[in-house]
Amino acid sequence: MLIGELAKKSGLPIDTIRFYEKKGLIDSELIQRKSNNYRDYSEPSVERLILIQQAKRLGFTLTEIQEWIKAFESDQLTVAQKQSILGQKLEQIEERINELKRMKIYLSEKLARLHK
């Protein structure tokens, strides 16, 4: 599929897809060149972009996503290592949730004082 169709399927702008490609998040195995030199993205490219979006929402940085994808897909990591990586990220997410809850309480108290 051409990049326009990939953008529609993934919900991402073309510029973002190109950026991810330059960063190595969409590797050459997912892209073929047509005779007219256009890129032909495979169906797994859509899945990769959705994975990237989900990982970003969960707090992974692009660098972490890139390392994670390469390590997970190349089977360089043991199951225990994969569990450790994901467990650490869950701990970071939990801490972030707690920080947001504290900020919510603080702002709610400030707002209540303004209403008095």
MOWOUR-V367200 format. One record per backbone hydrogen bond with DSSP energy under -0.5 kcal/mol. NH is the residue of the N-H (numbers start at 0). CO is the residue of the C=O. Records with the same first field share a line. If there is no record, write none. Layout:
# MOWOUR-V367200
NH=CO, CO
This chain:
# MOWOUR-V367200
5=1
6=2
7=3
8=4
9=5
10=6
11=6
16=12
17=13
18=14
19=15
20=16
21=17
22=18
23=20
24=19
25=19
26=24
29=26
30=27
31=39
33=37
36=33
39=31
40=0, 38
41=29
44=41
45=41, 42
46=42
47=43
48=44
49=45
50=46
51=47
52=48
53=49
54=50
55=51
56=52
57=53
58=55
59=54
64=60
65=61
66=62
67=63
68=64
69=65
70=66
71=67
72=68
73=69
74=71
75=70
76=70
81=77
82=78
83=79
84=80
85=81
86=82
87=83
88=84
89=85
90=86
91=87
92=88
93=89
94=90
95=91
96=92
97=93
98=94
99=95
100=96
101=97
102=98
103=99
104=100
105=101
106=102
107=103
108=104
109=105
110=106
111=107
112=108
113=109
114=110
115=111, 112
